Amino acid sequence: MQKGAYTLLITPFKEDFSVDEDGLKLLVQKQIEAGIHGIAPLGVTGENTLLTDEEVNRVLEIVVKEAKGKTLIVPDLCVMSLWKAIERTKQFTYLGADYLCIYSPYFVLPKPDGVIKFFEKLADVSEIPIVLHNAEGRTGINMTPETTAKLAKHPNIIGIKDGNKKLDHLAKVLYLTKDDDFEVFTGKDTTAFPFVSFGGSGSFTVSGNIIPGAMKEMLELALAGNLKKAEKLHFEYYNLFEAIRFETNPMAAKRALNLMNLPGGSLRLPLTELSEEKTKKLKFILEERKLI
């Protein structure tokens, strides 16, 4: 799997909360123009669990039509049951995904052996490679480095997007998988540069919705060993990295796009709009960076 920056793409909505298909096409084109390494739709940032099955398929269909062959397409798969996961795996493969990024099952709180069996069975049936997704704050469970290392041995599991911000956790994942054909990505913009500087493969990035070119450049520099220039970009945009996670993702990402006159749109309940206090701070940072 290519190292680098994969944008966790938002799903824009119209005023009536239907999917803004033209807006989605525009956002995908912006990513392609920036040369982003990959687009990752349908994750938490894309409000996956607030979409119908038909909308999930339509969003991926649009992304594939606009981006296939121009950048990698790595949709998130957010479901609780193995049976639903198998169904979506087959559908996403049919629609043209290059890889599948799959959350550990949320809400049901499986034991580590259940998580391992879940991913192994999916990897056995999937026709395209699988990227694990560890996000304790969303799923209620943290995949330990040992669990990840065991799954890294499966020939069809080729990487992980790990949302754990603790560097000792990430360092151990890298250490335990160093002899495997396995890429380790962070899911946090604030840790993207430091993580790559000590061996990580890149980042699945929310800020990529706002500054795809800068995220691509920063990670390419870091991966090439040009740490001083990468560090400069990291510090230049660090306040934005924090602001894009104000309140609940993707509230700030959508508000930022709207402020930039791009199709962010609204959010679906139970998500609500970013508070006015945080909006003022976000707007100041965007103005400071000359993004609006």
C-alpha positions in Angstrom: 0.0 0.0 0.0 1.3 3.4 -0.9 2.6 5.5 2.0 1.4 9.1 2.4 -1.8 11.2 3.0 -5.3 9.8 2.7 -8.1 12.3 3.1 -11.0 11.3 5.3 -13.6 12.8 3.1 -16.7 14.5 4.4 -20.1 13.8 2.9 -21.7 17.1 1.9 -25.5 17.6 2.4 -27.9 20.0 0.9 -30.3 22.1 3.0 -32.8 19.3 3.0 -30.1 16.9 4.3 -29.9 14.9 1.1 -26.5 14.0 -0.2 -25.1 16.9 -2.3 -23.8 14.8 -5.2 -22.5 17.8 -7.2 -20.7 19.1 -4.1 -19.2 15.7 -3.5 -17.8 15.6 -7.1 -16.3 19.0 -6.6 -14.6 17.9 -3.3 -13.2 14.8 -5.0 -11.8 17.0 -7.8 -10.1 19.3 -5.3 -8.4 16.2 -3.8 -7.2 15.0 -7.2 -5.9 18.5 -8.1 -3.9 18.5 -4.9 -2.3 15.2 -5.8 -3.5 13.5 -2.6 -2.3 9.9 -2.2 -5.7 8.5 -1.4 -9.3 9.4 -0.7 -11.0 7.6 2.3 -14.8 8.3 2.2 -17.5 6.9 4.4 -15.7 7.0 7.7 -16.8 8.9 10.8 -15.8 12.1 9.0 -18.1 11.1 6.2 -21.0 10.4 8.6 -21.2 6.8 7.5 -23.5 5.5 10.2 -26.0 8.4 9.5 -26.3 7.3 5.8 -28.7 4.7 4.4 -27.3 1.7 2.7 -28.3 3.2 -0.6 -26.6 6.5 0.2 -23.4 4.7 1.3 -23.3 2.9 -2.1 -24.0 6.1 -4.0 -21.3 8.1 -2.3 -18.7 5.4 -3.1 -20.0 5.1 -6.6 -19.5 8.9 -7.2 -16.0 8.8 -5.6 -15.0 5.9 -7.8 -16.3 7.5 -10.9 -14.5 10.7 -10.3 -11.2 9.4 -8.8 -10.5 5.8 -10.0 -7.1 5.5 -11.5 -6.2 9.1 -10.4 -5.8 8.3 -6.7 -6.4 5.4 -4.3 -9.9 4.9 -2.9 -10.1 3.4 0.6 -13.6 3.6 2.0 -14.3 2.9 5.6 -16.6 0.1 6.6 -18.5 0.8 9.8 -20.7 -2.1 10.9 -21.0 -4.3 14.0 -21.7 -7.7 12.6 -19.6 -10.0 10.5 -22.4 -10.8 8.2 -23.1 -7.1 7.4 -19.3 -6.6 7.0 -19.1 -9.4 4.5 -22.0 -7.9 2.6 -20.4 -4.5 2.4 -17.0 -5.9 1.6 -18.5 -7.5 -1.5 -20.4 -4.4 -2.4 -17.5 -2.0 -2.0 -15.3 -4.3 -4.0 -17.9 -4.5 -6.8 -18.1 -0.6 -6.8 -14.4 -0.3 -7.3 -12.6 0.4 -4.0 -8.9 -0.3 -4.1 -8.6 -1.2 -0.4 -11.1 -1.5 2.5 -10.5 0.2 5.8 -12.5 -1.7 8.4 -13.4 -0.6 12.0 -13.1 -3.0 14.8 -16.8 -3.9 15.7 -18.3 -1.1 17.8 -20.8 -1.1 20.6 -20.8 -4.9 21.1 -17.5 -4.9 22.9 -15.9 -8.1 21.7 -12.9 -9.7 23.4 -9.5 -9.7 21.5 -10.1 -13.2 20.1 -13.4 -12.1 18.7 -11.8 -9.1 17.0 -9.1 -11.3 15.5 -11.6 -13.8 14.2 -13.8 -11.0 12.8 -10.9 -9.5 10.7 -9.5 -12.9 9.7 -12.8 -14.1 8.3 -13.3 -10.8 6.4 -9.8 -11.0 5.0 -10.4 -14.6 3.9 -13.4 -13.6 1.8 -12.3 -10.2 0.6 -11.0 -10.0 -3.0 -9.1 -6.7 -2.2 -6.7 -6.0 0.7 -7.9 -4.9 4.1 -6.6 -2.1 6.3 -7.5 -2.4 10.0 -9.0 0.6 11.9 -8.4 1.1 15.6 -10.5 3.9 17.1 -11.2 3.2 20.8 -13.1 6.5 21.3 -15.6 5.4 18.6 -15.8 1.6 19.1 -15.3 1.2 22.8 -12.3 -1.2 22.4 -8.6 -0.6 21.8 -6.8 -3.0 19.6 -3.5 -3.8 21.4 -0.3 -3.9 19.5 -0.2 -7.6 20.0 -3.6 -8.0 18.4 -2.5 -5.9 15.4 0.7 -7.9 15.1 -1.2 -11.2 15.0 -3.5 -9.9 12.3 -0.5 -8.5 10.3 0.5 -12.0 9.5 -2.6 -12.5 7.4 -1.6 -12.1 3.7 -4.7 -10.0 2.9 -4.4 -7.6 5.8 -1.9 -5.0 4.7 -2.0 -2.2 7.2 -3.7 -0.3 10.0 -5.1 3.2 10.6 -4.5 3.5 14.3 -6.2 6.4 16.1 -4.4 5.8 19.4 -2.4 9.0 20.0 0.0 7.4 22.6 3.4 7.2 20.9 4.4 4.2 23.0 1.4 2.3 21.5 2.2 3.3 18.0 5.9 2.6 18.5 5.1 -0.9 19.6 2.8 -1.5 16.7 5.7 -0.5 14.4 8.2 -2.7 16.3 5.9 -5.8 16.3 5.1 -5.6 12.6 8.5 -4.5 11.3 9.2 -7.8 9.6 5.8 -8.0 8.0 4.6 -6.5 4.7 2.4 -4.1 6.7 1.9 -0.3 6.7 1.0 1.6 9.9 -0.9 4.9 9.6 -2.0 7.4 12.2 -5.5 8.7 12.2 -4.7 12.0 13.9 -3.2 15.1 12.1 -1.5 16.3 15.3 0.6 13.1 15.3 1.1 12.7 11.6 4.6 14.3 11.3 6.1 12.9 14.5 4.8 9.5 13.8 6.2 9.3 10.2 9.5 10.7 11.5 10.0 7.6 13.6 8.9 5.0 11.0 5.1 5.4 10.3 3.7 5.1 6.8 1.5 8.3 6.8 -1.8 9.6 7.9 -5.5 9.3 7.3 -6.3 12.9 7.6 -9.3 15.1 8.4 -7.3 18.3 7.7 -6.9 16.9 4.2 -10.4 18.2 3.5 -9.1 21.7 4.1 -5.4 21.6 3.0 -4.9 18.4 0.9 -1.8 19.9 -0.8 -0.1 20.8 2.5 -0.8 17.4 4.0 0.6 15.6 0.9 3.7 17.8 1.0 4.3 17.4 4.7 4.1 13.7 4.6 6.1 13.3 1.4 8.9 15.4 3.0 8.8 13.4 6.2 8.8 10.1 4.3 11.8 11.3 2.3 13.7 12.1 5.4 13.5 15.9 4.9 12.4 16.4 8.5 13.2 20.1 8.9 10.9 21.1 6.0 8.2 18.7 7.2 8.5 20.0 10.7 8.0 23.5 9.5 4.7 22.6 7.8 3.7 20.6 10.9 4.1 23.7 13.1 2.6 26.0 10.5 -0.7 24.1 10.5 -0.7 22.6 14.1 -3.4 25.0 15.3 -5.5 24.0 12.4 -5.0 20.3 13.1 -6.3 20.9 16.6 -9.2 23.1 15.4 -10.4 20.6 12.9 -11.1 18.3 15.8 -13.1 20.9 17.8 -16.2 19.3 19.5 -17.2 16.3 17.4 -15.7 15.4 14.0 -16.8 16.4 11.3 -18.4 19.5 12.8 -15.3 21.7 12.4 -14.3 20.2 9.0 -17.7 21.0 7.5 -17.8 24.5 9.0 -14.3 25.2 7.6 -15.3 24.1 4.1 -18.4 26.3 4.3 -16.3 29.3 5.4 -14.1 28.6 2.4 -17.1 28.6 0.1 -16.8 24.9 -0.6 -19.6 22.4 -0.2 -19.4 21.3 3.4 -23.1 21.6 4.0 -24.9 20.7 7.2 -24.8 17.7 9.5 -27.4 15.1 10.2 -28.9 14.7 13.7 -27.9 13.8 16.3 -24.9 15.8 15.2 -25.4 19.6 15.4 -23.4 22.6 14.1 -20.1 23.7 15.6 -20.7 26.2 18.4 -20.3 29.9 17.7 -17.4 30.2 20.2 -15.4 27.4 18.4 -16.5 28.8 15.0 -14.8 32.1 15.8 -11.6 30.4 16.8 -11.7 28.3 13.6 -12.4 31.3 11.4 -9.4 33.2 13.0 -7.1 30.2 12.3 -8.3 29.9 8.7 -7.8 33.7 8.2 -4.4 33.5 9.8 -3.4 30.8 7.3 -4.9 32.8 4.4 -7.4 30.0 3.7 -10.3 32.4 3.7 
